[in-house]
Amino acid sequence: MSYRIGIDLGGTKTEAIVMNEAGEILSRERRPTPVADGYDAILNNIADLVFTLEQPIGSKAHVGIGHPGAVSVRTGLLKNSNTVCMNGMPVKADLERLLDRPVRMANDANCFALSEAIDGAGRDANVVFGVIMGTGVGGGIVFHQKLHQGLQHIAGEWGHNILEPDGPLCFCGKHGCIENFLSGPGLLHAYRKAGGNQGDDTKTIVAKAANGDALAEETMQLFLDRFGHAMSIVVNILDPDIIVLGGGMSNLERLYTEGRDALARWVFNDELLTRVVRNVHGDSAGVRGAAWLWPARGEND
Ligand SMILES: [Zn+2]
């Protein structure tokens, strides 16, 4: 029996699980990420979690880590992480030294996609596009249950495709990225720009729209149409069997009906066979996907 430890390194918490070959979670531990204490403390925290979790197993586990940002293929240094003290650091090499074993790392949206592709909503699909719509927008591509990270590890990063060039300025330096429209803050921005109440949060906007508020409904219609537009770019290129949604905005029921209808209107085809579904693993998808960076059935083991 070989065990995997998956780590989901977040900006506020670090979560770790031990998973067996059947994908069952045997134990789980969550700790705050010691961001204020800096880079070394964050890495030592991960190492301590691994050693603690593998004590009852009695053997060394494979370790996979899901994280924000990307490890540069050219330099091996982490970039684009919102935990800024990690950026520019050789995270993978340092962890491999601390843990005395090879470590696999992938972006958190990629881990989400992998988890849903292997034993989640996309388990019977050959090509899965996993989408995170939360405070940011990201995505991951899985072919035949194998993560496709791409030459530069940016495969699936549709959140920074430009949807409307005259849109809001994105943190990436461009204007009108998909993330600026389909994230939670994006919905809020559109609502306020249209004259909506500054104090309303996303839940309030959704509820107001359901109760017939014209401005909230108009904002939701625009949001759903932009979802269809943005998603059609992915479908026209990748044509996945299934699109699995995750992140806070994925709780919006209308995405699976009206959002999908909008996609059908935007896509370059006279019909839409693509399934657009909710994720199965919820908040555990990231940490499960990190564990699945070490695939089952002996591949690369
Ligand atoms: Zn951007």
Residues whose N, C-alpha, C, O or C-beta is under 5 A from the ligand:
A	BS01	ZN	G159 H160 C170 C172 C177
